[in-house]
Amino acid sequence: MTTTVPVQRTVLERFPGGRPRGSWPVDEYAAAQCDQSIAARVVMDLSSDQFPVVTDTPTR
């Protein structure tokens, strides 16, 4: 039997899904967070049509 522990994620920022093609501020924001040693990644929230940038590590 395997026990799973839920991961608490922190949303750092949210970006709308309807951005013009070729404009990727969400990716730039996530990359900037990674440059500051914050393990950030982009996910898709289908219900709100947004791209949250999340981290599984605690932030200050």
C-alpha positions in Angstrom: 0.0 0.0 0.0 1.3 3.4 -1.0 0.5 6.6 0.9 0.5 9.9 -0.9 0.9 13.2 0.7 -0.8 16.1 -0.9 1.6 18.8 -2.2 0.8 22.3 -1.2 1.4 24.6 -4.1 1.8 28.4 -4.0 0.5 30.5 -6.9 3.0 33.2 -7.6 1.1 34.9 -10.4 -1.7 34.4 -12.9 -1.8 35.3 -16.5 -4.9 35.2 -18.9 -5.1 32.5 -21.4 -6.1 34.8 -24.3 -2.8 36.4 -25.0 -1.8 37.2 -28.6 0.3 34.6 -30.4 4.0 35.1 -29.9 3.6 36.9 -26.5 4.6 34.7 -23.6 4.9 36.8 -20.5 3.9 33.8 -18.3 7.0 31.8 -19.6 9.2 34.8 -19.1 7.9 35.3 -15.5 8.5 31.6 -14.7 12.0 31.8 -16.1 12.8 34.9 -14.0 11.6 33.1 -10.9 13.8 30.1 -11.8 16.7 32.5 -12.2 16.1 33.6 -8.6 16.3 29.9 -7.4 12.5 29.5 -7.1 11.3 26.3 -8.7 8.4 27.8 -10.7 6.4 26.1 -13.4 3.5 27.1 -15.6 0.2 25.1 -15.4 -3.1 25.6 -17.1 -6.3 26.2 -15.2 -9.0 25.2 -17.7 -11.9 26.3 -15.6 -10.7 30.0 -15.5 -8.8 30.0 -18.8 -5.6 31.2 -17.0 -2.0 30.2 -16.7 -0.9 30.2 -13.1 2.8 30.1 -12.3 3.1 27.8 -9.3 5.9 26.5 -7.0 5.9 23.5 -4.7 8.5 25.1 -2.4 7.6 27.5 0.4 8.1 31.2 -0.5 8.7 34.1 1.8 
